[in-house]
Amino acid sequence: MSRIGKLPVILPAGVTVTVAADNTVSVKGPLGTLSQKVDSDIKVEVGTHIEKETEKEVPAVIVTRPTNQPRHRSLHGLYRALINNMVVGVSKGYEIKQELVGVGYKAEVKGQVLEMSLGYSHDTALMLPAEVTATAVTEKKGNPIVTLKSIDKQLIGQVAAKIRSLRKPEPYKGKGIKFVGEQIRRKAGKSAGAK
């Protein structure tokens, strides 16, 4: 069995999961609704699971596969992870913070448009999807920090990667857009070996 696939997805309070006839899984929670089409070979059931610590029955989603073929094994873990991401998204949501490191770097959010000054001769504007909300904060003597929030893990990751690609961190001075807490591998400049 897939070690990830055989784990049940525990449903928190206020989250409901429905499986349609065409194997589309819909997850509804306090923050919104998400849906995912599941391969027809993979079976998704909404049932109950007994927790080991409390020995209580809790609602859960159980994903099963028909055979041990490599394709079925890979899909088993994949769809269990996708359903789990949707459950976490509609109950807690996802947040990604990015830091703009560089002299004169600025960020401002106007509705669904993120405007950034990244050291180019022109400002860069990025239209954000409706499902993603952004805020930009610049503290005194600190770098601007852009915070993205969404219920869709895949979408927010894609938007964050797009923002980072506009000015990737460079290894000499560390300038660019990086995730908060990300360690940038630094290089010594030419002056280090000049003597």
BELDA-V197681 format. One record per residue. N is the residue number from 0. RES is the residue in one small letter. SS is DSSP state (H for helix, E for strand, C for the rest). PHI is phi in whole degrees, 0 to 359 (NA if undefined). Layout:
N&RES&SS&PHI  N&RES&SS&PHI
//
This chain:
0&m&C&NA  1&s&C&291  2&r&C&295  3&i&C&278  4&g&C&299  5&k&C&279  6&l&C&288  7&p&C&286  8&v&E&267  9&i&E&286  10&l&C&266  11&p&C&288  12&a&C&298  13&g&C&90  14&v&C&251  15&t&E&238  16&v&E&237  17&t&E&235  18&v&E&246  19&a&C&280  20&a&C&296  21&d&C&272  22&n&C&66  23&t&E&265  24&v&E&264  25&s&E&248  26&v&E&243  27&k&E&242  28&g&E&213  29&p&C&298  30&l&C&265  31&g&E&152  32&t&E&232  33&l&E&229  34&s&E&222  35&q&E&214  36&k&E&280  37&v&C&254  38&d&C&307  39&s&C&296  40&d&C&285  41&i&C&272  42&k&E&259  43&v&E&244  44&e&E&235  45&v&E&257  46&g&E&216  47&t&E&233  48&h&E&223  49&i&E&266  50&e&C&286  51&k&C&290  52&e&C&290  53&t&C&264  54&e&C&56  55&k&C&254  56&e&E&277  57&v&E&235  58&p&E&293  59&a&E&208  60&v&E&254  61&i&E&245  62&v&E&252  63&t&E&232  64&r&C&239  65&p&C&283  66&t&C&224  67&n&C&260  68&q&C&299  69&p&H&305  70&r&H&297  71&h&H&294  72&r&H&295  73&s&H&291  74&l&H&293  75&h&H&302  76&g&H&292  77&l&H&299  78&y&H&289  79&r&H&296  80&a&H&294  81&l&H&295  82&i&H&294  83&n&H&298  84&n&H&298  85&m&H&292  86&v&H&297  87&v&H&295  88&g&H&298  89&v&H&282  90&s&H&262  91&k&C&246  92&g&C&87  93&y&E&241  94&e&E&221  95&i&E&232  96&k&E&248  97&q&E&234  98&e&E&247  99&l&E&262  100&v&E&256  101&g&C&160  102&v&C&290  103&g&C&80  104&y&C&287  105&k&E&225  106&a&E&219  107&e&E&213  108&v&E&251  109&k&E&237  110&g&C&68  111&q&C&256  112&v&E&250  113&l&E&258  114&e&E&256  115&m&E&228  116&s&E&251  117&l&C&242  118&g&C&85  119&y&C&273  120&s&C&288  121&h&C&228  122&d&C&281  123&t&E&250  124&a&E&244  125&l&E&231  126&m&E&278  127&l&C&268  128&p&C&297  129&a&C&298  130&e&C&282  131&v&C&250  132&t&E&249  133&a&E&230  134&t&E&226  135&a&E&237  136&v&E&234  137&t&C&236  138&e&C&273  139&k&C&298  140&k&C&57  141&g&C&227  142&n&C&281  143&p&E&297  144&i&E&238  145&v&E&259  146&t&E&249  147&l&E&255  148&k&E&226  149&s&E&196  150&i&C&265  151&d&C&259  152&k&H&297  153&q&H&295  154&l&H&293  155&i&H&294  156&g&H&294  157&q&H&294  158&v&H&295  159&a&H&296  160&a&H&293  161&k&H&295  162&i&H&298  163&r&H&296  164&s&H&291  165&l&C&293  166&r&C&202  167&k&E&293  168&p&C&297  169&e&C&261  170&p&C&280  171&y&C&271  172&k&C&256  173&g&C&81  174&k&C&285  175&g&E&138  176&i&E&257  177&k&E&230  178&f&E&286  179&v&C&295  180&g&C&93  181&e&C&285  182&q&C&266  183&i&C&265  184&r&C&290  185&r&C&260  186&k&C&241  187&a&C&282  188&g&C&285  189&k&H&295  190&s&H&297  191&a&H&296  192&g&H&255  193&a&C&284  194&k&C&284
//
